[in-house]
Each structure stands twice: as structure tokens, then as C-alpha cells.
């Protein structure tokens, strides 16, 4: 397919892909003509089976060769820069920093329904505040690994640092603080706070990076995730 990338400055609609060799994992960025977007992480398990989850969705804007992605739910902004037939990541989650998306194809389907969901950062803030009012006595909180059955792992270190993995792929890292029964993590590259509720050996996402459903993460004794951020080859 021949694509005139100069059109990016007025209309960058299409699918952009960032592959992570030698794995079967890729990030796909969908930019719709309506001005909405979503970013997914996809792992190819077999010829007819894939796993994927949404890292971000919302609205985008173009200014010269800059593309800004504004997350609808959490309110953060990611920045991309057009270079030739690619979009270089300037500001985003840790594992995407300084990497490039390449144009793959046009979008032939409509927007997915979740783009118009009613979840908002104001609603999430209200849920966190209500939880704090109902649970004024702090739960015990130990450092270590918290994970879901789907290999979504949050490592909490004693030196107030965190790392968030999907299987062996680093998604995000930075620092953490505790306020009552609320855990706040600060994503170092995105420069944005995400939250979870502290319970009895569990964390409830409200919402952590890559989660838009409210994952329950259970405490594990052994820390997972050590391979760091895998890089793509241009």
C-alpha cells in the first residue's frame, strides 16, 4: 500500500504498529477520522489466537508534525512526532519511550464501543474517596508482587519504586506513595499519577496503566518480572 505521509499534518487516520522482536508482541495504535484513538498491546499466541488489552483511549489532535493523544479516562497526554512514515514516541509509558510506530493500514471498521464509555477520572476519584471514608483504619500493606491471573504484575519495592509488567514485558515504572488505604503510583516517563485501593493482601485498580475494568491484584510471595523493557528494531 502506498501512503502519502504528508497527509499526517491534516489527517493521520489509520493503524500504526510497533513490533517487539523477537517476541510475538506488538503495540497497535488506531487513529480514527473522527479524532478518537485507542492503543492496544497484543500478543500472538497462535495462528488463530491472540491476547490483547487496551493501554489508552480518548481523543487526539495534530499540530504540525506533533500528534497529542489525550486519554479520556485518566486524563494524561502522550506525545508523538511524525518522521517520514513513522510516529516517534516522545512522551508515553516507559516501554514505548523513544520507539517508533509505523503506518500499517487504513481502518475499515467503526469505533469500538468502549471509546464512548461513561468512565471518567472524576468518577474514579469519587470512588476512591468513598472507599477511604468507609475504610478509615489502614490495612496492612507489604512490599512485593501483586498480580492478576492474567499475568498483570505490579512490583512494589521498599525504596518506594514500582514496576508494572505484562508477563515479562515492562509496561511502566516510577515511584509510589501511600495515603491511608490509597496507593498512588507516579509513572516516571508519562509523568502522571495512577491509583489503586489497598485491601487485605489485595489491591483494586482505580485505574492502573493498561486497566479499564478495575483489576483485583493479589499479593504473591515471589517477585515477578526481571527482563526489563524489550526494544524494537527499526
C-alpha positions as CSV (number, residue, x, y, z in Angstrom):
1,X,0.0,0.0,0.0
2,X,1.3,3.5,-0.9
3,X,0.6,6.1,1.8
4,X,1.2,9.8,1.5
5,X,2.5,10.6,4.9
6,X,2.4,14.3,4.3
7,X,-1.3,14.0,5.0
8,X,-0.4,13.3,8.6
9,X,-0.4,17.1,9.2
10,X,-4.1,17.3,8.5
11,X,-5.4,13.8,8.9
12,X,-3.3,10.9,10.3
13,X,-6.1,8.4,10.4
14,X,-5.0,4.8,10.2
15,X,-3.4,1.9,12.0
16,X,0.2,2.2,13.3
17,X,2.2,-0.8,14.6
18,X,5.2,-1.1,16.8
19,X,6.6,-4.7,16.9
20,X,8.8,-6.1,19.7
21,X,11.1,-8.7,18.3
22,X,11.9,-11.5,18.9
23,X,8.6,-11.9,20.6
24,X,5.1,-12.1,19.1
25,X,4.1,-8.9,20.9
26,X,3.1,-5.7,19.3
27,X,1.5,-2.3,20.1
28,X,-1.2,-1.1,17.7
29,X,-2.3,2.5,17.6
30,X,-5.7,3.2,15.9
31,X,-6.3,6.8,14.9
32,X,-9.9,7.3,13.7
33,X,-11.1,10.0,11.3
34,X,-13.4,11.3,14.0
35,X,-10.4,12.3,16.1
36,X,-10.6,9.4,18.6
37,X,-7.9,6.8,19.2
38,X,-7.1,3.7,21.1
39,X,-3.7,2.0,21.9
40,X,-3.6,-1.8,22.4
41,X,-1.0,-4.3,23.4
42,X,-1.4,-7.5,21.5
43,X,0.3,-10.9,21.9
44,X,0.0,-13.5,19.1
45,X,-0.3,-16.9,20.8
46,X,-1.0,-19.0,17.7
47,X,-2.3,-18.6,14.2
48,X,-5.9,-18.3,15.4
49,X,-5.5,-17.0,19.0
50,X,-4.4,-13.6,20.3
51,X,-4.5,-11.8,23.6
52,X,-4.8,-8.0,23.8
53,X,-5.7,-5.3,26.2
54,X,-6.2,-1.5,25.9
55,X,-3.4,0.8,27.2
56,X,-5.2,4.0,26.4
57,X,-8.1,5.6,24.5
58,X,-9.5,9.0,24.0
59,X,-9.0,11.9,21.6
60,X,-6.1,13.1,19.5
61,X,-5.0,16.4,18.0
62,X,-2.5,17.3,15.3
63,X,-0.3,20.4,15.4
64,X,2.3,20.5,12.6
65,X,4.3,17.2,12.9
66,X,3.2,16.7,16.5
67,X,0.3,14.3,17.5
68,X,-1.1,14.5,21.0
69,X,-3.1,11.6,22.4
70,X,-5.3,12.7,25.4
71,X,-6.5,9.7,27.5
72,X,-10.3,10.1,28.1
73,X,-10.4,8.2,31.5
74,X,-7.2,9.1,33.3
75,X,-6.5,12.5,31.8
76,X,-2.9,12.1,30.8
77,X,-1.4,13.1,27.4
78,X,1.0,11.2,25.2
79,X,3.1,13.0,22.6
80,X,4.2,11.6,19.2
81,X,6.3,13.1,16.4
82,X,5.9,12.3,12.7
83,X,9.1,11.3,10.9
84,X,8.8,10.0,7.3
85,X,6.3,7.2,7.5
86,X,6.6,6.8,11.3
87,X,5.4,8.2,14.6
88,X,8.2,8.5,17.1
89,X,7.1,8.3,20.8
90,X,8.2,11.4,22.7
91,X,6.1,11.0,25.9
92,X,4.3,7.9,26.9
93,X,4.5,4.7,29.0
94,X,8.0,3.6,29.9
95,X,8.1,0.7,27.4
96,X,7.2,2.9,24.4
97,X,9.7,5.8,25.0
98,X,11.8,6.8,22.0
99,X,10.4,3.9,19.9
100,X,8.5,4.3,16.6
101,X,5.1,3.3,15.3
102,X,5.0,2.6,11.5
103,X,1.9,3.1,9.3
104,X,0.3,-0.3,8.7
105,X,-3.1,0.1,7.1
106,X,-6.3,2.1,6.9
107,X,-9.1,1.4,9.4
108,X,-12.0,-0.4,7.8
109,X,-14.2,-0.8,11.0
110,X,-16.1,1.6,13.2
111,X,-15.1,2.9,16.6
112,X,-15.3,0.3,19.4
113,X,-18.0,0.9,22.0
114,X,-15.6,1.4,24.9
115,X,-14.4,4.7,23.4
116,X,-17.7,6.2,24.4
117,X,-17.8,4.6,27.9
118,X,-19.1,6.6,30.9
119,X,-15.9,6.0,33.0
120,X,-14.1,9.3,33.9
121,X,-11.4,10.4,36.2
122,X,-14.0,12.3,38.2
123,X,-16.0,9.2,38.8
124,X,-12.8,7.2,39.8
125,X,-11.8,10.0,42.2
126,X,-15.2,9.8,43.8
127,X,-14.9,6.0,44.2
128,X,-11.5,6.4,45.8
129,X,-12.8,9.0,48.2
130,X,-15.8,6.9,49.2
131,X,-13.6,3.9,49.8
132,X,-11.4,6.0,52.1
133,X,-14.4,7.1,54.1
134,X,-15.7,3.6,54.5
135,X,-12.2,2.2,55.4
136,X,-10.6,4.7,57.8
137,X,-8.4,2.1,59.5
138,X,-5.3,1.4,57.3
139,X,-5.0,-2.2,56.1
140,X,-1.5,-3.8,56.4
141,X,0.5,-3.2,53.3
142,X,3.5,-5.2,52.4
143,X,6.0,-4.6,49.6
144,X,6.3,-7.4,47.0
145,X,4.4,-8.6,43.9
146,X,0.7,-8.2,43.3
147,X,-0.8,-9.9,40.3
148,X,-3.9,-11.0,38.4
149,X,-4.5,-14.4,36.9
150,X,-3.7,-12.9,33.5
151,X,0.0,-12.2,34.2
152,X,-0.5,-8.5,35.0
153,X,2.1,-7.9,37.8
154,X,2.7,-4.9,40.0
155,X,6.0,-5.0,41.9
156,X,6.2,-2.7,44.9
157,X,9.7,-2.1,46.3
158,X,10.8,-0.9,49.8
159,X,12.7,2.0,48.2
160,X,9.3,3.5,47.1
161,X,9.8,2.4,43.5
162,X,7.4,0.3,41.4
163,X,7.4,-1.7,38.2
164,X,4.4,-2.9,36.2
165,X,4.7,-5.9,33.9
166,X,2.5,-7.8,31.5
167,X,4.2,-11.2,31.6
168,X,7.9,-10.4,31.1
169,X,7.3,-7.1,29.3
170,X,7.8,-3.9,31.4
171,X,4.9,-1.5,30.8
172,X,5.6,1.2,33.4
173,X,7.8,2.1,36.3
174,X,8.3,5.0,38.7
175,X,7.6,5.8,42.4
176,X,4.8,5.1,44.8
177,X,3.3,6.7,47.9
178,X,0.5,5.7,50.3
179,X,-2.3,7.8,51.6
180,X,-4.5,5.9,54.0
181,X,-5.8,3.0,52.0
182,X,-5.0,4.5,48.7
183,X,-1.9,3.6,46.7
184,X,-0.6,6.2,44.3
185,X,2.0,5.4,41.6
186,X,3.7,8.1,39.6
187,X,4.7,7.0,36.1
188,X,8.2,8.4,35.5
189,X,8.1,8.9,31.7
190,X,4.4,9.7,31.4
191,X,4.6,12.0,34.5
192,X,1.2,11.0,35.7
193,X,-0.4,9.5,38.8
194,X,-2.4,6.3,38.8
195,X,-4.2,4.7,41.7
196,X,-5.2,1.5,43.4
197,X,-7.2,0.8,46.6
198,X,-5.4,-1.1,49.4
199,X,-7.3,-4.0,50.9
200,X,-6.4,-7.2,52.9
201,X,-3.5,-8.5,50.8
202,X,-5.1,-7.3,47.7
203,X,-5.1,-4.1,45.5
204,X,-8.0,-2.9,43.5
205,X,-7.0,-0.9,40.4
206,X,-8.7,2.5,40.1
207,X,-7.2,2.5,37.4
208,X,-3.6,1.3,36.9
209,X,-1.9,1.6,33.4
210,X,-3.5,-0.8,30.9
211,X,-6.6,-1.4,33.0
212,X,-10.1,0.0,32.3
213,X,-12.1,-2.7,34.2
214,X,-10.8,-2.5,37.8
215,X,-8.4,-5.5,38.2
216,X,-8.0,-7.2,41.5
217,X,-4.4,-7.9,42.2
218,X,-3.5,-10.4,44.9
219,X,-0.3,-10.5,46.9
220,X,2.3,-13.0,45.9
221,X,5.4,-14.1,47.9
222,X,7.8,-14.2,44.9
223,X,8.6,-11.2,42.8
224,X,8.0,-11.5,39.1
225,X,9.3,-9.6,36.1
226,X,13.0,-9.1,35.6
227,X,13.7,-8.8,31.9
228,X,13.1,-5.0,31.6
229,X,11.7,-3.2,28.7
230,X,12.1,-5.0,25.4
231,X,13.1,-2.9,22.5
232,X,12.1,-2.9,18.9
233,X,14.5,-2.8,15.9
234,X,13.8,-0.1,13.3
